[in-house]
Amino acid sequence: MQKILVEEVYKLSESASLSLPEDTPLEELVERFAHDRGIRAIFLTDSRGRFSGMIRRIDLIKWIYLQLFGKTGGEKASTGEVLRLTFAKKAKDLARGDSFTMGVKPADTLETALNNMILHGEAIIPVLDKEGKILGDLRATDVLLQTLEMGNDSPKD
């Protein structure tokens, strides 16, 4: 199997994420997602500009559901989840992941990145520099495009 690096793949298409400070009010995130249907995730940054977590549409849908109906939707939520949703005011209150667990570096292998996506159940993850600052995003669609290219480059019988 060919060794492919993240840096060879993550710039295949335009970014599908947006970066905002982790203290951004949740109402602003709702507005951003509502007005830009192409956004797949919002990456959050701390006061030093480093990746500190991400918000997906589903995270905000859960929060909105609780705001509108006074209960959680879908499967029964744990007490901790209900409290987290109830008291969330800023993006960081609903954030998932951090630079140590979710992000990948350009020099990481695609295998590492895919494993990371699978572990977190995400179809998009941040690509970070050595300081943890966001360089871009790696999407499952980028990986699929790369896989198709590799298949088209293989010798035909």
Residue pairs with C-beta under 8 A, 6 or more apart in sequence:
2 150
3 109
4 109
4 110
4 146
4 150
5 106
5 107
5 108
5 109
5 110
6 104
6 105
6 106
6 107
6 108
6 109
6 110
6 112
6 113
6 127
6 138
7 106
7 107
8 110
8 146
9 110
9 113
9 138
9 142
9 143
9 145
9 146
10 106
10 127
10 135
10 136
10 137
10 138
10 142
11 136
12 142
12 145
12 146
13 139
13 141
13 142
13 145
15 136
15 137
16 38
16 39
16 40
16 41
16 124
16 137
16 139
17 39
17 40
17 41
17 42
17 43
17 54
17 124
17 126
17 137
18 32
18 36
18 39
18 41
18 42
18 43
19 42
19 43
19 44
19 45
19 134
20 28
20 29
20 32
20 42
20 43
20 44
20 45
20 91
21 44
21 45
21 46
21 47
21 91
22 44
22 45
22 46
22 52
22 53
22 90
22 91
22 92
22 95
23 90
23 91
23 92
24 44
24 90
24 91
25 89
25 90
25 91
26 60
26 63
26 88
26 89
26 90
26 91
26 93
26 94
29 42
29 55
29 60
29 91
30 60
30 64
32 39
32 42
33 39
33 42
33 57
33 60
40 56
40 57
40 123
40 124
40 137
40 139
41 54
41 55
41 56
41 122
41 124
41 137
42 54
42 55
42 91
43 51
43 53
43 54
43 126
43 134
43 137
44 51
44 52
44 53
44 54
44 55
44 91
44 92
44 95
45 51
45 52
45 133
45 134
46 52
48 131
49 133
50 99
50 128
50 131
50 132
50 133
51 98
51 99
51 102
51 103
51 126
51 128
51 132
51 133
51 134
52 92
52 95
52 98
52 99
53 91
53 92
53 95
53 96
53 97
53 98
53 102
54 95
54 96
54 97
54 102
54 122
54 126
55 91
55 94
55 95
55 96
56 96
56 122
59 94
59 96
60 94
62 72
62 73
62 74
62 85
63 85
63 88
63 94
65 71
65 72
65 73
66 72
66 82
66 85
66 86
72 81
72 82
72 85
77 85
84 93
84 94
85 94
87 93
88 94
96 102
96 120
97 103
97 120
97 122
99 126
99 128
99 132
101 120
102 116
102 120
102 122
102 125
102 126
103 125
103 126
103 127
103 128
103 132
104 112
104 113
104 116
104 125
104 126
104 127
104 128
104 138
105 127
105 128
105 129
105 130
106 127
106 129
106 135
110 143
110 146
113 125
113 138
113 143
114 143
116 122
116 125
117 123
117 125
117 138
117 140
123 139
123 140
123 141
124 137
124 138
124 139
124 140
125 137
125 138
126 134
126 135
126 136
126 137
126 138
127 134
127 135
127 136
127 137
127 138
128 134
128 135
129 135
